[in-house]
Amino acid sequence: MNLYITRGEGFLKNCLFDGLAHSYNVTERRYVKPYPEVTGYIIKYFCDQNQITESVISAADYLLGIQDPDYGGFPSFYQTEYLYAFDTAQILTGLAALYEKTRQEKYLNAAVQAGRFLVDMQADEGGIVPIFDRQAKEKLLDARTYRIWNGPLSGLMCKVTEAYAALYRITKDFQWSRLVQLTADYYEKAAYIECSHPLGYWLEGLIAAERFHKVQTIMEENVIPRVQENGYIPYTHTSGYAYVSGTIQLGILLCKLGYVDLARQIRDYGRLVQAHSDSGGLFQYARKDGSLDNTIHTEVNSWGTKYFCELERMLAEKA
């Protein structure tokens, strides 16, 4: 295993405590933002690497404890009054991966319950309402839900296809396979998302539904021209910084489509960012030279580091 993976996975293991994954604020030198959604990512990552430690099991069991017993959805951060469809889908994927490794029914049952919540949030044509208000017992479709991160028409919601695909894999129930395609049919028509991180989510969802031609077209028209010589991709066309996770996500997708040299360039940019922090993790926002950009905040995040380790492993297999 190379040093970059060792350092990255070290950060992921260190940030997983008290049941949840955390970001790390480099100026305050403390962990922040205990995040259920990202905990699902990390559980799946370590399941894929056959590294099912006590902290991974504890995290999964913690998530089971915060799952809404009536609706099956999950909250995000400290916002316990709401259940989030996107977050629920990512947690579901982690629990499904853990069930595949442990065969413990409690993880299967929780994943299926989460899937039913997603179905309840999805309209017949495929669009998914992003937020459920637990107190009002109603879905939310107002100004808050039309922002780029969680609007029902936002392409990032296409990543829910991964959760449905995971449910089909562990249950063999055809309804989940049908929902993969229904969701992709709806979100394939989403407008191009300029911001690299939600763009990555959209394309990941389309890949899970095997919409390879669409993804390749978007890559050739909207992503490859943005990749700079050192692998840096600005968050938007006019941003002076990268959202590092989004950059690495696009590198993984390029690798899957056969653009291995470009993926290596992006991997090298990730290494440059990692070198600027002694934590082993990657800044959420970084400049072209890999140094911290504090325009938004000064945090190392776990999801970007997870994607970086994933890309490192993918490219190591191709070496």
N, C-alpha and C positions, 0 to 999 in steps of 0.2 A: 504494500500500500504506500502511495506517495505521501510526502509530508503535508501537502495541501489538503488532502482528504483527512489525514490524521488530525490536523489542526481544526478543520471545519467540523468534523464529527465531535471533536472535543468540546467545541462551543455548543453544539446541539445538545450534548449530554449535560453540560453544565447549566444550560438555560432551562432544562426540564426539571422543575421541582414544585412541590406543593400541588402536584396534579396537573400543572399547566406549563406550556412553553412561554418564555418571556423574551422580550427584547432587552438590550443593554444600552443604557445611556452613557456615552463615553465621557461627557463633560461632568455629569453628576456621579459617575462611577458607581452605578447601582442598576439592578434589574428593574424593568418597568413593564407594563402592559401584559399581564397574564392573559393569554389569548386562546380560547377553546378551539377556534377554527384551525390555527396553525399547529396546535397539539395533534390534531388529526393528521396533518401533513407529516409530522415527525414520527408519529406511530407507524404510518405506512412506510416511511423511508427505512426505519430500522427493521421493520418486518421484511422488507425487500432484501436487506443485507443480512438477515438471520441473526440480528443482534437484539433479541427480545430480552432486555434487562428488567430488573425489578422496577426501575423508574418508568419504563414503557408500560408495564402492566399496571402500575399505580396510576399513571396518567389515564389509561383507558378506563379503569374503574372509577376514577374521579369524573370522567365525562359521563359515564352511566348515571352517576349520582346527580348530575345537573340537567339531564334530559327531561323535558317536560313529560310527566307520566300520562297526561291526557292527550296531548297533540303530537308528541314524538320529536318536536323540534328542539333546537339548542339556542341559548342566548350567546351574545358576543361581548367580550370584555366585561364591564360591570353592568351592562344594560340588561338587567334581568327581566325588565318589564316587556321586552320584545323577544321574539324568536325569529331567527334569520334563515332564510332558505339556502343562501349560498354557504354560510358557515355550516349549516346542518349537513349539506352535501359533502363538504370536505371532511367532517368528522366521521360521517358514514363510511367514506372510503377507507379511512384509517381503521375503523372497527372491523370492516369487512376483511381487510388484510390480516388483522390480528386473528380473526376467526379462522381464516385459512391456515394459519400457522399453529393455533392452539386447539382448534375444534371445540372451544368452549361455547356452549349454546347462548350464554348471556350476551356475547358479542354479536352473534347472528341475530338474536331477537331485537337487540337495540338497533342494529343496522336496518332491519326490515321495518321497525317502527319509524325510524327516521325517513325511510323511503316513502312510507305512507303519508308522512307530513308533507313531503315534497309533492306527492300526487295531489294532495288536498290544496296545495298552493298553486297548482298548475291549471291553466285554462285548457279547454278542449283543443284549441288551435296550437298549444305548445308553450305560450308565454307563461312565465312564472312570476307571481307576486312575491316581492322580496322579503316583506316584513309582516309578522303577525303580532298583534297587540294582545297580550295574554289577559290583561284586565278587561279590555273592551270586548274580547273574544271576536275580533274581526281582523281581516286582512287590511293592510294599509296601502292605499294608492293615493298619495298626495305629493306635495312638492318635495318632501324628503326622499321619496322613493324614485325620483327622476334624475338624481345626480348620476354622474358617470359610473360610480362604484356599484350602485345597486338598483338602477332603474329597470323596470320590467322589460324594456326594449334594449337594454345594454347587452352587448355581445358577451360580456364576461359571464353572464348567467348560463351561457352555453356549456360551461365547465361542469354543470350538473350531469351532463351525459356520462362523465366518469363514474359518478356515484351509481347511476342506473346500470352501467356496464358491470360494476363490481357486484351489484345485487344479482344480476343475471348469472354471473360467474359462480356465485356461491349458492344460489337457489335453483338454477336451471329453469326458473319460471319465465316463460316467454313474455309476460307483460312488461318486464324490465327491459328486455331487448327492444320491444316496440317503443317504449318511452325514450330510449336512446335516440331512435330515428325521428320520433315526433319532435323532440327537443331540438335536435340538429336541424330539422326541416325549418323550424320557426326561426332559430337564431342564425342560420346561414344567411338569412336576408338582412341581418343587422348591418347598419352602416359601418364603414371602416372606423376603428377606434384609433386615434392618433397616439394616445398615451401607451407607452410600451408595456406596462404591467397588465392592465386590463386587456390589451391586444393579445398578450400571451395567453391569458385565460380563455379568450374567445377561440383562439386557434387550437389550444389544447383540447377544448371541448369538441371541436370539429374533427381533430385527429382521432379522438376516442370513438367517434361515429364513422370513422374511415372515409371522411370527406377530403381525401388527399389532394385531389385536383384543385379544389377551392383553396386549401391551405398553401399549396405551392404557388398559385396565382398571387395570393396576397403577399407571400414572401418575396416573390420576384418584383412585384410592383411597388410594395410599400415598406418592406423591411430591408432587403439587401442593399438598396441605394442609401440607406441610413447608416450602415455599418462603416465606421471610420477605421483608419489604418491600424489602430491598436486594439480594435474590437469594441471600442466605446460606441454606445448608441444613446443619444440624448433622449430624455424622457418624452419630450415632444420635439417637433421639428425646430422649435425656437428656444427650447430650454438650454440653460447653460450647465446642466448636470444630468446625470443618469439616475434613474430609479433602478438600482443594481439588480434587483430580483427580476424585473422585466427584461433587462438586457440578457441575463443568463437564461431565462425562459426561452427567449427567442433563439439563443444559441442551441439549446436542447432540441427545439423544433427543427432548426436547420440541420442538425446532426441526423435526426430521424429521417429527413428528406434527402440525405446524401450530400449535403453541403459541408463536408467534414472540415475542410480548410477554414471556412468562415467560422465554424463552430470552435475551432482551435483558437482563432483570433479572439473570439469573445471569451473563451476560457482564460486566455492569457490576460485579458482585461480584468477578469474576476480575480486572478492571482495578484494583479497589481493592487486591487482594492484590499484584498486580504492582508497584504504586506504592510498596510498602513495601520493595522490594529493588532495589538498584542493579545486580543481575545480569541483569535482564530476565526472569528466571524467576519461578515462583510457589512460595511455601512449600508444603510437603506438608500441614502443619497450620496453620490460621489461625483467629483469632478473628473475631467478627462484624464488627469494624471493619476487617478485612483485615490486622491486625498478626500477627506471628509468635506461634503458640502452641507453647510448648516442653514440653508435657505428655509427649510421646513423644520427640521429638528436634527439632533445629533445622536442618532441611535444606530446600533448594530442590530439587525433583525434576524430572526431564526428562519423565516421562510426563504429569504434570499440566500442564506448560507446553505439551507437544505438543497435548493436548486443547484448551487455551485458544486456541492459534493456529488450530486447526481450527474452533472455534466462531466466532472472529472472522471467519474467511474465509467461513463459511456465512452469517453475518448480513450481511456486506458485499455478498454476492450478492443479498440480499433487499432491500437499501436502495433 
